[in-house]
Amino acid sequence: MADYTGSEAGRSYLEITPNEEDLLSMVEENFDHVVVVLNSPNEMELGFLESDKIDAALWIGTPGSTGCNAVGKMLSGDIDPSGATVDTFAYDLSSAPSYYNFGAYDYSNVTYSNSALFAGSGDATSGEDSYHYVDYAEGIYVGYRYYETAAADGYIDYDTTVQYPFGYGLSYTTFDESIADFTDDGQTITMVVNVTNTGDVAGKDIVQGYYSAPYTKGGIEKSSVVLGDFGKTKLLEPGESTTVTLSWTHEDMASYDYTCAKSTDGAYVLEAGDYEISLRENSHDVIDSRTITIDRDYIYDDAHDGARSTDETAATNQFEDVTDGDSITYLSRADWAGTMPAVRATSSKEATAEQVKALTDPDEPEGEDVEDITTGANNGLTLADMAGLDYDDPKWDELLDQMSLSEMELLVGNGGWMTMGQRASASPRWWSAMARTA
């Protein structure tokens, strides 16, 4: 579009732009049926979908090279959409506590060289870059765990804050769910759910089980509801029924006691009391529930009940030295109003002397299990040489031996979104190997 001007001041990247609003208005005025397809991997502000002129919406995330084949089949009615939201869609994204600390934040007094990443690429950004940080001041209250808990405590009005809950999803048919059987053997909770397709077309249903742990104000931080297990039915014809079994253990319901309310150095704790086990349509809407009672506090540390069966060692606080002396106020259910962020964090801050040392001169790893490694070897290998080799083939070690420590840091630190090629390298090092086989 030659006259495309993007968005405007005051709108976030996750709101539709004025151009998109104009396009939507044109479609609404000229077509009898309107279906909005949301081609975005992020949850967006979707209040506009409540227009009477919009019949439906399909969130497709990032469909890739073949996903749109399924989109066409869903829009034409050949198949029934059967997904559910994996996050909470709020009317206003700034209602989330994580909004205020999400972004690009730099330490103002410590930098590193990124020249190894951009060497030979001609990229003008090569040089010194700041170390980045994020203050996770929201603690456990992320996504539905915030919205459901804040609403349960009366801090927010759920209906005016949340548009689509976590686990929400419609289809071309309808389902009836009921608890057919429920057992608790003292270690594992098992819920058998009967599902019947009550609509007119074939479809699949997602069955969701949640638990709600007892909470004491000022005690261990807990969400008012947590997803325990979920499952999906086979394709059910109209009128057809099936069962889905959901289960989780008592240990799974333990909450981490990072403030040491009931432990010395932090631990997972399964507190005594009543636990509501619920079958829900989504994180908010309850279909049916049962209650179990835990007879005493189970503290999973070496001084009490030992590590959970799924943990190799008992979990304890590991990063208190990072937060000591920091001015971060962590969100607490005990005082929503007093701990909820109100303004976005400043764009930078100074790292403490301890943080600077940890970033620029980290201690060498110690312990009997730490082995010396080879770096910068010239073994003449490229990634293409690994084609067809078994996972345990020793040539993989020879390839990794070619990497320098800085290249390892860059691969780990940037591997979530890119792998740069060191095209100017004179030796067959890792980055040039990646570039030639990309």
SULKA-V116166 format. One record per run of one state. SS is the DSSP state (h for helix, s for strand, l for the rest). FROM is the first residue (numbers start at 1). TO is the last residue. If there is no record, write none. Layout:
# SULKA-V116166
SS&FROM&TO  SS&FROM&TO
This chain:
# SULKA-V116166
l&1&17  h&18&30  l&31&34  s&35&38  l&39&46  h&47&50  l&51&55  s&56&59  l&60&66  h&67&75  l&76&88  s&89&90  l&91&92  h&93&95  l&96&96  h&97&101  l&102&105  s&106&113  l&114&114  h&115&118  l&119&127  s&128&132  l&133&143  h&144&152  l&153&157  h&158&161  s&162&164  l&165&174  s&175&184  l&185&187  s&188&197  l&198&202  s&203&203  l&204&205  s&206&212  l&213&225  s&226&232  l&233&235  s&236&236  l&237&240  s&241&249  l&250&250  h&251&253  l&254&254  s&255&256  l&257&267  s&268&270  l&271&272  s&273&280  l&281&285  s&286&294  l&295&297  s&298&300  l&301&319  h&320&323  l&324&332  h&333&339  l&340&347  s&348&349  l&350&352  h&353&360  l&361&382  h&383&386  l&387&394  h&395&401  l&402&404  h&405&414  l&415&429  h&430&437  l&438&438
